[in-house]
Amino acid sequence: MKSVFAAAVMGVAALTAAPVVAQTDFPTQPITLIVPFAAGGSTDLVARVVAQRMSQELGQQVLVDNRGGAGGNLGAQVVAQAAPDGYTILMGTIATHALSASLYANPPFDAVEDFEPIAWLVTVPNVMSVNPNFPAQTVEELIALLKENPDEYSYASSGNGSPLHLSGELFKALAEVEMVHVPYQGSGPALVDVIGGQVPIIFDNLPSSTEPIRSGQLRALAVTTAERSPVFPDLPTMQEAGVPGYETNSWNALFAPAGTPPEVVARLSEAALAAVADPAVAQRLEEVGAIVVGEGADVLGEHVRSEVERWRPVVEQAGARMD
């Protein structure tokens, strides 16, 4: 009887263990991490730092694939329509998962229904900077210059409908000034032209602008968050610099297509959270101004829903629309 009982127990154990074995089988091939902006920008920087560490955790390469365009919507749409198997995932941002719903009359995807949240990685301050040869030394001087010369100056962003485009439009609305928006296919090419003097002003994520600011290739005027950045503690916030009520930021998080199996999402989430918990990774991200969050799928899902509602009135106030 004991041998029969033991065999039965072993059989039940084998059945209950089967899902665990299936779960640990993932991944069996490289994973494509789509960054919906050009190389060289903040989202690309965060993605490459995290992907390298995730590759170690997963035992398979996490390969970054830049698919810029339409303020992040093109790359996000690719993931929304990909096979829900965990092998194509997205480095989502406030552009793809908060602003798109308000900026576009007919957005190409639903930020909540078309994705499975994986992990909320970091939040990212934005920064307004100018070419070092630009005459304005402060936000106050910039506002005065823009009011004296309406529509004479332009500002660069990482693309139409991006959070940085919105940052510029909100500045125009609150400071009551005019500037011409020059959209690029990501922060990388935008920075090249501002550093080169083709465009005088830029709104950018702090991580991609940190090194140009430190090297003197850009002159930072203000961060766009409510609090100063630890990376540049002497740099005022936009509100401190004379634009009351101004606050914008960004964030980076991982998403999979809707319908991706829960055990696959859990494995990806585990690897992503382990990556940003690594002291070396966290230090690298914090050095360039990204603030590690490290929250899982449930928290990220709630964050996306709240962000869609939080940014709707901001988009309306800025008068930004991408039809």
SVG drawing of the C-alpha trace seen along z (x, -y; Angstrom):
<svg xmlns="http://www.w3.org/2000/svg" viewBox="-11 -93 44 95">
<polyline fill="none" stroke="black" stroke-width="0.4" points="0.0,0.0 2.8,-2.3 4.3,-1.9 1.0,-2.6 0.5,-5.7 4.0,-6.9 3.4,-6.4 0.1,-8.4 1.8,-11.2 4.6,-11.3 2.1,-11.4 0.2,-14.3 3.5,-16.1 4.5,-15.6 1.2,-17.1 1.4,-20.1 5.0,-20.7 4.3,-20.7 3.3,-24.4 6.5,-25.4 8.6,-23.5 6.7,-25.1 7.2,-28.5 11.0,-28.1 11.2,-27.1 10.7,-30.7 12.7,-32.1 14.2,-29.7 15.2,-32.3 16.3,-36.0 13.7,-38.7 13.2,-41.8 12.8,-45.0 11.3,-47.7 12.2,-51.2 9.7,-53.5 12.3,-56.3 15.6,-56.8 18.9,-55.7 20.7,-58.1 17.7,-59.4 16.7,-58.8 14.4,-55.9 17.1,-54.2 19.7,-54.7 17.4,-53.2 16.5,-50.3 20.1,-49.4 21.2,-49.5 18.3,-47.4 18.4,-45.0 22.0,-44.1 21.2,-43.1 17.9,-41.3 19.9,-39.2 21.9,-37.8 18.8,-37.1 16.9,-35.4 19.8,-33.5 18.8,-34.8 19.8,-38.1 17.3,-41.0 18.0,-42.9 17.0,-46.5 15.3,-47.5 14.7,-51.2 11.4,-51.9 10.9,-55.7 8.1,-57.7 4.7,-59.3 5.8,-60.3 6.4,-56.6 3.2,-55.3 4.7,-53.4 6.9,-51.2 4.1,-50.8 1.7,-49.7 4.2,-47.0 4.2,-45.5 0.4,-45.8 0.1,-43.7 2.9,-41.2 2.4,-37.6 1.6,-37.5 4.4,-35.1 6.8,-37.4 9.4,-37.5 8.5,-41.1 8.1,-43.6 8.0,-47.4 9.9,-50.1 6.8,-52.2 6.8,-55.8 4.4,-58.5 4.0,-59.3 2.8,-55.8 0.8,-55.0 -0.6,-58.3 -0.5,-61.1 -1.5,-59.2 -5.1,-58.7 -5.5,-62.5 -3.4,-63.8 -4.9,-61.6 -8.5,-61.5 -8.1,-57.9 -5.0,-56.5 -3.7,-53.3 -3.9,-51.3 -5.5,-51.3 -2.8,-51.8 -4.8,-49.7 -6.5,-47.1 -3.8,-46.2 -0.9,-45.6 0.1,-43.5 2.0,-45.6 5.4,-44.0 7.3,-46.4 7.6,-50.2 11.3,-50.9 12.1,-54.6 10.7,-58.1 12.6,-60.7 12.7,-64.5 12.7,-66.7 15.0,-69.7 14.9,-72.8 18.2,-73.7 19.7,-76.1 22.7,-76.2 25.6,-77.8 25.7,-80.7 22.1,-81.5 21.7,-85.0 19.3,-84.0 21.0,-82.9 17.9,-82.2 14.2,-81.2 13.2,-84.8 15.6,-86.2 14.3,-83.5 10.7,-84.6 11.5,-88.2 13.4,-87.4 10.5,-85.3 8.0,-88.1 10.1,-90.7 10.5,-88.4 7.4,-86.2 7.8,-83.2 11.4,-84.1 12.8,-81.2 12.2,-77.5 12.5,-74.6 13.4,-70.9 11.7,-67.8 11.9,-64.1 8.8,-64.1 5.3,-65.2 3.1,-64.1 6.0,-63.2 6.1,-64.3 8.8,-66.8 6.6,-68.3 4.0,-68.7 6.6,-70.2 7.3,-72.9 3.6,-73.6 2.8,-73.8 5.7,-76.3 4.3,-78.4 0.8,-78.4 1.8,-79.2 4.6,-81.7 2.4,-83.3 5.1,-83.1 5.4,-81.8 8.0,-79.4 8.1,-77.2 8.1,-73.4 10.8,-71.4 10.1,-67.6 12.7,-65.0 12.7,-61.2 14.1,-61.0 16.2,-63.0 19.5,-61.8 19.1,-63.7 17.4,-66.7 20.4,-67.1 22.8,-67.0 21.1,-69.9 20.7,-72.0 24.4,-71.4 25.3,-72.3 23.3,-75.5 20.6,-74.7 17.9,-75.0 18.4,-77.1 16.2,-75.5 15.4,-72.0 13.1,-70.2 14.6,-66.8 14.6,-64.0 17.4,-64.6 19.3,-61.3 20.1,-62.0 21.0,-65.6 23.1,-65.0 26.4,-64.6 26.0,-67.5 25.1,-69.7 28.1,-68.6 30.4,-69.0 29.2,-72.5 27.6,-71.6 24.2,-72.7 23.2,-75.3 20.4,-74.0 17.9,-76.6 15.4,-74.6 14.1,-71.1 10.4,-70.6 9.6,-68.6 8.2,-70.0 11.4,-69.2 15.1,-69.8 17.1,-67.0 19.8,-65.5 22.0,-65.3 22.0,-69.1 20.9,-70.4 21.7,-74.0 19.4,-73.9 16.0,-75.6 12.7,-74.0 10.5,-75.7 8.2,-77.0 11.2,-78.4 12.4,-80.1 9.1,-82.0 6.5,-79.7 3.9,-79.0 2.0,-75.7 4.5,-74.2 5.3,-70.5 6.0,-67.6 8.0,-64.5 8.4,-61.1 8.8,-57.5 9.9,-54.2 8.1,-50.8 8.0,-47.4 4.9,-46.1 4.0,-42.9 1.1,-42.4 -2.3,-41.7 -2.9,-38.0 0.7,-37.2 0.6,-34.2 0.7,-35.3 3.7,-33.1 5.7,-34.7 4.8,-38.2 5.8,-37.1 9.2,-35.9 9.9,-39.1 8.8,-41.2 11.1,-39.3 14.0,-39.8 13.3,-43.5 12.9,-44.2 16.1,-42.3 17.9,-44.4 16.9,-47.8 17.6,-46.4 21.2,-45.7 23.3,-48.4 25.5,-48.9 22.4,-49.4 20.7,-51.7 23.8,-53.8 24.2,-54.1 20.6,-55.2 20.7,-57.6 24.0,-59.2 22.1,-60.4 19.0,-61.6 16.6,-58.6 15.0,-57.8 14.5,-54.0 11.0,-53.0 11.1,-49.2 7.4,-48.3 5.7,-45.2 2.8,-44.6 -0.1,-45.4 1.3,-48.8 2.2,-49.7 -1.3,-48.8 -2.8,-51.2 -0.2,-53.9 -1.1,-53.8 -4.8,-54.2 -4.2,-57.1 -1.7,-58.8 -4.2,-58.7 -6.6,-60.7 -4.0,-63.0 -2.6,-64.1 -5.9,-64.6 -6.5,-68.1 -2.8,-69.0 -3.0,-68.2 -6.2,-70.3 -4.6,-73.2 -1.5,-73.1 -3.7,-73.0 -1.7,-70.1 -3.5,-67.9 -2.1,-65.3 -4.9,-64.5"/>
</svg>
